[in-house]
């Protein structure tokens, strides 16, 4: 597979995870995963990372691993320019499989790193999880085997205990190697045989037990609260027999489940468009549960403040409505169209699919026995099966999925004065009352009105310029709109469009800023032309066209995508967002209600408070910079101003420039462009943005945010300055960021064991004035803040004084070249 070219994706899948641990090994499956990067027979200490970075491989993005309950997966992307590099990639995988050295000193250094990873996970969710996991996984070994493990075990286990876990579970009969990419299959097979054929067979291996989550006769209910929880979320789950995906019949059953949950999700989402909806979001799903023995059908809902009971009742009622009356024929027809379009796109893009996607699919085949028919075969199956799936079959599904046996309900909520949180008994009462409730049948309101009520008047191209160097065509229309067209073959079934015009929110006063910021979102939530938001989704079922407007600080514009066959629909949407937007007070009130309720509980979360405080500091409390809107700011949002601002930004297309790339032929699409782009309104107005960006604070500013109840700190260091906008400087800036990221990882994580991860990144901007901003963030022990902050300053000082080391410069050069 040649996407991307000259790269191969390598995977080592180990069929063992934290569920394989004994009581004294809790956390060691994950610990072994870490140690695979800290010394092997052929690559001592951190040499794996160094060597691969020298080849242009990025640690984290292209070299990584993860541990879960049942498996541990190692991922590596290797360039294939040289066979020596291919060999190194296979050697790394082989070393991971049976030649990790697990030296005492390296183990002890890594304890600190894993403690910091554990520390990052502390907070409301961790505290609540500790309480609800024993209920969710009652009677199962999984309940006591979270992959992060027990912190006292991590700090004190004997070295040989880790070696014993590695020797027990890292063995050939529990491993699979996956190779996908730009490589001759014969060569790949020979390398696998060479490197993995020499791994010795384990004598008298310990049995790999497949653990289960047992049935529960009575419903299990867990209600957990925390003062720092960020919302009110309920999950109602129904455990199901494990589904297979080996036969055509299995595949047809999967399609039926997807049709069912897709239609139910559309109903649940439709309710959110009402101002009095009790919840902000809701949905359903069907898939794997913890472990490999069962599936789960689940409903979930994010309730508004003091509407938890009503939200649970509403979601269960919609589920009961389907149980009693089923879906409608029109709903099924639309959902079939959407699924068919999805699989058609997958088939058309099969040869453009990234190797990593295939690699992940092959891992699921090994671990979960998921079939791999291929995109083209799947599309053929979908085309064969969909027409024969009847409404009666779909409607029967829901009647078999829900019962009190194997039912689990989980509610997590913010603990706050004045907030009513139902008890477990009250939730049980809601469940029982809904199950015997008489409901009315769903009415599927649809209209067959055209997307456009009036056709635009075409305007001919007045100027055409060909750029042979970069392979694009520039067209100018009579209304002043310009469009750059560049056919590309990166995707077979995709066209992308974007447009931009100078102005944005910068042209409006401070008291309009919140309305200006939300204008494009409110317009999108209101639908266009003859259709409100929900009606538009129904109208576009089976159609791949998507287009949304935006207004940011300096510009307004649109972004869109579609399949070539749906290009006209995308252009029609573009035309409607300029000429036929809707003033929908219901949609406006519903959106503002959702946002108020989504943000309220966030204000109690330490990480949110930290981020919001940082934003206010670096912008000097500018009223134009809003990260977490206050209630007073929400009160300022005005629908009339939103409509006026949006129409002001989009009533005149004359200074818009469009860019279109993808699978099209320029001359063939010009008539459509003349009609829908040339036909856009124009008054000849010329304008630009204003420089309203806030000033960065002068001097050294140190601010403490004492809001965390855990032994955990978050640290951010931010720099800002003028930037000379030249290509050479931009390249140098990028390399500097990458080099400092490497040096800080080596110093703060690998040498000091003080952090799990360190982010050091920045970006120069040209407008409104050329400047750069650099931000470094990390989490750590509160006692380590001063030392680690000084480490950052010291590494910067070294670079300023001596420049980068040649080996580090070469590493980032290789990364950028690739």
C-alpha positions, 0 to 999 in steps of 0.5 A: 500500500503506497499511502504514504509512499516510502513508508511501512507501518509495523505493529506488534500485537501482544494478546496480553494486557492488565487483566493478565496481572496478579494482585502484586503485578497491578500496573506492570503490563503498562510498565513493560510497555514503557520499558520497551523504549528503555533498553533492549538487547540491540538498542540499550537505554534510549537508543531506540528513540534516538536511532529512529529519530535519526531516521526521521521518525517522530516519537509519539506520532510514529513511534508509540504503544498502548496497553489496555485490559486485554492487549498491548500494541506497539506501533512504528512507522519506518521509512523504506528509502534504505533496506538498512532502515527497514532492517532496523524497524524489524529489529526493534519489533523483534527486540520488543517481542523477546529482548527487552533488557529490563535493567534495574536502573532503567526500571527505577528511573521509569517508576517516576515517569509512570507516577507522573502519568498516573498523576496526570489522570488524577481529578474528578473523573478518576475519583468517580471512576474509582467508585463506579467501576466496581458496579459497572464490572461487578463480579469481573476481574476487570474491575480490579485491573485498570491498566494504570495499576496501583500506585503503591505497586508501581513505586515498590514492586521487585524488579524480578516481578516485572521480568516475570510478567514479561517472560510469562506473557511476551511469547510467540503464541500470543503475538502477531506482527503486522506489516503494511506499506510501500514494500514488496510483500515477498521482502516483508515476509522474508523479514518476518521469517528472519527476525521472528522465526528465531524467537524460541517457543515457550515451554509449558506456557501459562494459559491465557484465560479469556475473562468475562463480565458475568450476567447481572439478574437485577439492574445495576445502578451507580450514581457518583458525584464530584464537586469538580465533575464537568457535567451530568451524564447518564449511560443506560447499558444492556449487555448482549451476547458477543456478536460475530463478524465472520459470515455474510449473515454476521455482516448483514446483522451488523448493518441492521444494528447500524441502521437501528442506532443511526435512526434512533440517534437522528430522533435523539438529536432532533430533540436538542433543536428544541429550546426546552430540551432537557439535555444537551446531547444524547445518542445510542450505540451498539458495540464491544464492552469491556473484554471480549465476551460480550457486547453492549447496547447503550443509550447516553445523555448529557443533561442540563442542570437540574434536568437529569431525571427528565433527560433519562426519562426522555431518552428511555421514552424515545427508546420505548417509542421505538419498541412499541411502534418501530421506525418509519419507512421514510427514516429507514430509506434515509438511513440506508442512503447515508450508509450506502454513501459512506461505503461507496466513498470507502470503496472509491478511496480504497487505493488512497487509504493510509497504511495505518488504517489497514494495520489497525484493521489487521490487528482487530482481525487477530485479536477480535476475529473481525473479518477483513473483506476489503473496502470494495467487497464491503461496498458490494455486500452493502449494495446486496444487503441493504435493499432486502433489509425490511422495516419489520426486521429492524423494528424487531431488534429493539424488542430483544435488546432491552430488559432489566436483566443485564441492565446497567445504569451509570450517572456521573454528576457535579456535586453542587448546592442547589443541584438535584441529583436523583438517587439510585432508587429514583433512577430505578423508578424512572426505568420502571415507569417508562417501561410501562408507559404508553407513548404515541407513534413518531411522526416523521415530518418531511418536505419535498421542497427544492433546496433552492427556491430561486435559481441564481443568474449566471455570470460569465468568467471575465478573466482566466489565468493559467499557472503552469508552475503550480498547476492551477487556474485562476478565474475571475467572475463579473461580480469580482469573485475569484476562484483558484482551481487545482485538480488533484489526485490525492483522493478519488472521491473528494472535492474540497472548497474554501473561501476567504474575505478580509474583515471578520469580527475585528470590524465590530465593537467590543459589545458586539464581539460575542454575537459576532463570534457566534454568528456563523454557528447560529446561522448553521444551526438555523438551516438555510432556505426552505429548511431548518437544521433538522429538515436540511439533514433529512434533505441531504441524506445520502448526499456527501455535500457539506459546507459551513460558514465561518467568521474569525477575527480577521476573515469570514468565509466558508469550508466545504467538501463533497464527492464529485457527484454532489458538487452542485449540491455543495455549490447550492449550499454555498449560494444559500449561505450568502443569499437565503439564511434563516432567522430561527429564534427557536434554533437560537434559543436552543443553541444558547440553552445548550451552551449555557448548560455545557459551560456552567459545570466547567467553571468548577474544573481546575484544568478549565480554570487554569486554561481560562486564567492563562488566556486572560493573562496572555491577552491582558483580560481583553474583552475580545478574547473569550475562552469560557463565556460568562453568564453576562456574556451569554446575556449579551448575545443578540439574535438581531445583531447576529443576523445583521453581522452575518449579512454584513459579512456575507451580503457582498461576495465581491472580495471573496477568493475561493480555492477548490482542489480535488477530483474534477476537470476544470473546464467541465465544472466552469458552467456550475461555477458561473451559475453558483459562484458568479451568481453571488451578490456583489456591491463592489465593496472593498474592505480589510480587517482592523488590528484589534489583537490584544497586547501581550503583557510586558516583563516577567509575569508569574501567576499561581492558580491554587484550585487543585485538590489533588497532588497535581500541578499544571504549568504553562510558560508562554513567550511572545515577540515580533517575527521577521516574516521570511521563509528561512525564519519560518523553517528555522522556527519550526526546527527550533521548536522540534529541537527543544521538544527533543531536549526537554523530553530527554531532560525532564522525562528521561533524565529527571523522571519528572514528567510524563510528557512535555509540550513545547510548540509555537507558531509565527503568524503574519497577520495582523502583525508578524509575531510569534507565540511559544507555549510550553506546558506539562503536568508534574508534582507540585514540589517539582515546579521550580526545578522543571521550570528552570530546566526549560529556561536552561535548555533555551539558554543552551540553544541561545548560547551554543546553538543546536547539537549537530545530531539534534539538527539532523534529526529534525531535518530528517523529520521535516524532509519526510 
